[in-house]
Amino acid sequence: LLSYIVVFSPSWHNREIDSSEAEALAIYVQNGGGLFLRGESGVASWSDKWDNSVSKVGKYFGIEFNFAMVCDPTDHYDNERDPDGGVDMPFITDISHHKVTDGVSKFMICWGTSLQISDPAVAIAYTDSDAWLDTNSIWNSGLKHWECYQDGSEALGRFPVLAVSRYGSGKVVVLGDSGLFLNDWLDNYDHFDLAHNS
């Protein structure tokens, strides 16, 4: 069995990890460790340190974060309190068969982002083809929700949001969302199975 490490990425809001710390995580995985790395959309000013930290780590495994917010106009959580109706909480159903996705047919990305994949990483879950990457979301502080509206300059298409990578003797699972496994969402859809498999 592989050993695993838990990286509490929310702490990266306060301090960006340096290159030597990112390299230490890569060496840990290379020597047989497991890492679960979670990203987030980078539209919030508080997310800069987090974004930079996950980027430093992810590059070792062939995974980079786009940091634009993933939105889907047709297949998303319906949220009446959200000004945009919940387009920034898309359902993910385009899922490849893998140990990480065993028993998982649907999960939700909550204010998350997509991934850029290169060797040795492999994407195992994608958005629908009508999704877009929102680069200018606005935080509505009164409603405590992001407002996302598609404009012509934003990328449209099928985007990877979950990936796996083998690095040396270890493995990495990367998700473009940090909130999926919070208490409020863990029992929804197939989130628990995805957490358990990861």
GIBELCOR-V397121 format. One record per residue. PSI is psi as a letter, one per 30 degrees, with the letter a starting at -180 (999 if undefined). BURIAL is I if it has 9 or more other ideal C-beta (glycine too) atoms within 8 Angstrom, else O. Layout:
# GIBELCOR-V397121
{{PSI:BURIAL} {PSI:BURIAL}}
This chain:
# GIBELCOR-V397121
{{k:O} {k:I} {l:O} {l:O} {k:I} {k:O} {j:I} {i:O} {f:I} {f:O} {f:O} {f:I} {e:O} {f:O} {k:O} {k:O} {l:I} {l:O} {e:O} {e:O} {e:O} {e:I} {e:I} {e:O} {e:I} {e:I} {e:O} {e:I} {e:I} {e:I} {g:I} {g:I} {l:I} {k:I} {k:I} {j:I} {k:I} {k:I} {a:I} {l:I} {k:I} {g:I} {f:I} {k:O} {f:O} {f:O} {f:I} {e:I} {e:I} {e:I} {e:I} {e:I} {e:I} {f:I} {e:I} {e:I} {e:I} {e:I} {f:I} {f:I} {g:I} {g:I} {k:I} {l:I} {k:I} {e:I} {f:I} {k:I} {k:I} {k:I} {l:I} {k:I} {f:O} {f:O} {i:O} {l:I} {k:I} {j:O} {j:I} {f:O} {f:O} {k:I} {e:O} {g:I} {f:I} {g:I} {f:I} {g:I} {i:I} {k:I} {k:I} {j:I} {f:O} {i:O} {k:I} {l:O} {k:O} {l:O} {e:O} {e:I} {g:I} {k:I} {g:O} {j:I} {f:O} {k:I} {l:I} {k:I} {k:I} {j:I} {h:I} {a:I} {l:I} {l:I} {l:I} {k:I} {k:I} {l:O} {k:O} {g:O} {l:I} {k:O} {k:I} {g:I} {k:I} {l:I} {l:I} {l:I} {f:O} {g:O} {l:I} {l:I} {j:I} {k:I} {f:I} {h:O} {k:I} {k:O} {k:O} {j:I} {f:O} {e:O} {f:O} {h:O} {l:I} {k:I} {k:I} {k:I} {k:O} {k:I} {l:O} {f:O} {f:O} {k:I} {k:O} {k:O} {a:O} {j:O} {k:I} {k:I} {f:I} {k:I} {l:I} {l:I} {k:I} {k:O} {j:I} {b:O} {f:O} {a:I} {l:I} {k:I} {k:I} {k:I} {k:I} {h:I} {k:I} {f:I} {f:I} {e:I} {g:O} {l:O} {e:O} {f:O} {f:I} {e:I} {g:O} {k:O} {b:O} {h:I} {e:I} {e:O} {e:I} {e:I} {e:I} {e:O} {f:I} {999:O}}
